[in-house]
Amino acid sequence: MEKLRIVGFGIAGATFAWTCYLNKVDFEIIDNEEESSSHVAAGLINPVVFKRLTKSWKVDQLMPFASDFYNQIEKILLRKILSHKSILRVFASIEEENNWSALEGDGRFSEFLNPPKKIQNEYVHAPYGAGVVKTLGHLNTRDFLTLSKAFFLHKGYTFSSELKADRNYKTVYCEGADVLNNPLFNYLPMRPTHGDVLIIHSKDLQIEDIVNKNMFILPLGNDCYKIGATYNWELKTKNPSEEGKQELLEKLAAFTSFKFEVINHEAGLRPTVSDRRPLLGEHPEQKGSYIFNGLGTKGVLIAPFYANHLLEHIVHESPLDEEVSISRHLKHYNA
Ligand SMILES: Cc1cc2nc3c(=O)[nH]c(=O)nc-3n(C[C@H](O)[C@H](O)[C@H](O)COP(=O)(O)OP(=O)(O)OC[C@H]3O[C@@H](n4cnc5c(N)ncnc54)[C@H](O)[C@@H]3O)c2cc1C
């Protein structure tokens, strides 16, 4: 198998590079080193969709794969990149608490739920208690990207900033929302979603788990917390938005009361697709050009399994799952 070129080094590109590495497929990386969705992401891996109280898409398949993948990388890097925390879903009412109890009785959720508990924290208002979701926790995405790059450079893989036209290479485009600037693949129905997060510092709060109530509070250590995130389908910039910041501060004030200082405000564009499914496959006409994209709001959970799925397709010509194959959007190409 000849060398692959991977364009973009966010969660998709880095995960695909690791998959190549683990399968002994040679590669090089083209990345413009811009801040992206992957840098600002909270990195949460949540198996439950709180709004609908359903399981996250394909979580039974994706979660064990992601767990093995990140554990394997931690062993290679000799560094922790996952932090194993539970997610506490604060109930807004007795009704929510009752609905959650129904989930607990449902065997399909048993591996993801622990019994509800009271939150013993004077600054978090949770009179109805909280459901407890067992999960892999969260991936420190910045560490994952930085350590992965350092590792690959050390192993002699090349990183460059400019993609030169060369038909001899197979190229895998992992460009996130920037795919809208790629004439090869911008026919695909990518509808990026802008998201803001804030980093705050507070000596008061002292929580160790991830707390969620219409937003999340993620403990980062050293009395710092990431809070987020907003979802804005109109904003097309990667810049932080003042309205996003205000929305987060209002949501936080609705169920907490503690002193804090905002120390950073970050934002990114999630690569979300109109049908909410990943985008994998080869360009309909330009052979050798592939896409790995559409990771949407759950890149950390989805990327490992589908990076492997795409590599199998490229190397062994195994068929792509129709639900994720870009062939489902062929009508947009011909339009
Ligand atoms: C506020 C926020 C919170 C989030 N929280 C979570 C979360 O808790 N859990 C979760 O799983 N997901 C979360 N996400 C979603 C997650 O960030 C995305 O699913 C994931 O980062 C997408 O990764 P990507 O590699 O496809 O795209 P990107 O992160 O956009 O990376 C693409 C990279 O490729 C580079 N690039 C693009 N085109 C080129 C080119 N032509 N040449 C060179 N380089 C190029 C870009 O500069 C960029 O660095 C969040 C997103 C946001 C915005």
The ligand as a Tripos MOL2 file, in Angstrom:
@<TRIPOS>MOLECULE
LIG
   53    58     1     0     0
SMALL
NO_CHARGES

@<TRIPOS>ATOM
      1 C1        -17.8850   24.3540   21.5140 C.3       1 LIG1
      2 C2        -17.7430   22.9300   21.0570 C.ar      1 LIG1
      3 C3        -17.8370   21.9040   21.9860 C.ar      1 LIG1
      4 C4        -17.7210   20.5670   21.5650 C.ar      1 LIG1
      5 N1        -17.7680   19.5780   22.5090 N.ar      1 LIG1
      6 C5        -17.6320   18.2910   22.1100 C.ar      1 LIG1
      7 C6        -17.6400   17.2510   23.0690 C.ar      1 LIG1
      8 O1        -17.7820   17.4820   24.2670 O.2       1 LIG1
      9 N2        -17.4870   15.9680   22.6340 N.ar      1 LIG1
     10 C7        -17.3180   15.6640   21.2940 C.ar      1 LIG1
     11 O2        -17.1590   14.4910   20.9450 O.2       1 LIG1
     12 N3        -17.3050   16.6520   20.3560 N.ar      1 LIG1
     13 C8        -17.4610   17.9380   20.7390 C.ar      1 LIG1
     14 N4        -17.4510   18.9310   19.8020 N.ar      1 LIG1
     15 C9        -17.4210   18.5380   18.3810 C.3       1 LIG1
     16 C10       -16.0070   18.2040   17.9450 C.3       1 LIG1
     17 O3        -15.2220   19.3190   18.1640 O.3       1 LIG1
     18 C11       -16.0130   17.8040   16.4610 C.3       1 LIG1
     19 O4        -16.8110   16.6490   16.2820 O.3       1 LIG1
     20 C12       -14.5970   17.4840   15.9800 C.3       1 LIG1
     21 O5        -13.6760   18.3660   16.5280 O.3       1 LIG1
     22 C13       -14.4890   17.5420   14.4740 C.3       1 LIG1
     23 O6        -13.1610   17.2770   14.1390 O.3       1 LIG1
     24 P1        -12.6010   17.4140   12.6680 P.3       1 LIG1
     25 O7        -11.1970   16.9490   12.6960 O.co2     1 LIG1
     26 O8        -13.5460   16.7710   11.7130 O.co2     1 LIG1
     27 O9        -12.6770   18.9730   12.3180 O.3       1 LIG1
     28 P2        -11.8000   20.1990   12.8530 P.3       1 LIG1
     29 O10       -11.6870   20.1920   14.3110 O.co2     1 LIG1
     30 O11       -12.4020   21.4270   12.2390 O.co2     1 LIG1
     31 O12       -10.3550   19.9680   12.2650 O.3       1 LIG1
     32 C14       -10.0230   20.1390   10.9140 C.3       1 LIG1
     33 C15        -8.5900   20.6740   10.8300 C.3       1 LIG1
     34 O13        -8.1420   20.6440    9.4950 O.3       1 LIG1
     35 C16        -7.5430   21.8870    9.1600 C.3       1 LIG1
     36 N5         -7.7620   22.0810    7.7290 N.ar      1 LIG1
     37 C17        -8.9380   22.2220    7.0830 C.ar      1 LIG1
     38 N6         -8.7540   22.3160    5.7450 N.ar      1 LIG1
     39 C18        -7.4230   22.2440    5.5320 C.ar      1 LIG1
     40 C19        -6.6240   22.2770    4.3500 C.ar      1 LIG1
     41 N7         -7.1550   22.3620    3.1290 N.pl3     1 LIG1
     42 N8         -5.2860   22.1900    4.5020 N.ar      1 LIG1
     43 C20        -4.7260   22.0610    5.7190 C.ar      1 LIG1
     44 N9         -5.4490   22.0030    6.8870 N.ar      1 LIG1
     45 C21        -6.7760   22.0870    6.7890 C.ar      1 LIG1
     46 C22        -8.3160   22.8920   10.0130 C.3       1 LIG1
     47 O14        -7.5960   24.0920   10.2070 O.3       1 LIG1
     48 C23        -8.5030   22.1200   11.3020 C.3       1 LIG1
     49 O15        -7.4100   22.2710   12.1560 O.3       1 LIG1
     50 C24       -17.5330   20.2730   20.1920 C.ar      1 LIG1
     51 C25       -17.4200   21.3170   19.2730 C.ar      1 LIG1
     52 C26       -17.5140   22.6290   19.6890 C.ar      1 LIG1
     53 C27       -17.3790   23.7380   18.6860 C.3       1 LIG1
@<TRIPOS>BOND
     1     1     2 1
     2     2     3 ar
     3     2    52 ar
     4     3     4 ar
     5     4     5 ar
     6     4    50 ar
     7     5     6 ar
     8     6     7 ar
     9     6    13 1
    10     7     8 2
    11     7     9 ar
    12     9    10 ar
    13    10    11 2
    14    10    12 ar
    15    12    13 ar
    16    13    14 ar
    17    14    15 1
    18    14    50 ar
    19    15    16 1
    20    16    17 1
    21    16    18 1
    22    18    19 1
    23    18    20 1
    24    20    21 1
    25    20    22 1
    26    22    23 1
    27    23    24 1
    28    24    25 2
    29    24    26 1
    30    24    27 1
    31    27    28 1
    32    28    29 2
    33    28    30 1
    34    28    31 1
    35    31    32 1
    36    32    33 1
    37    33    34 1
    38    33    48 1
    39    34    35 1
    40    35    36 1
    41    35    46 1
    42    36    37 ar
    43    36    45 ar
    44    37    38 ar
    45    38    39 ar
    46    39    40 ar
    47    39    45 ar
    48    40    41 1
    49    40    42 ar
    50    42    43 ar
    51    43    44 ar
    52    44    45 ar
    53    46    47 1
    54    46    48 1
    55    48    49 1
    56    50    51 ar
    57    51    52 ar
    58    52    53 1
@<TRIPOS>SUBSTRUCTURE
     1 LIG1         1 GROUP 0 **** ****
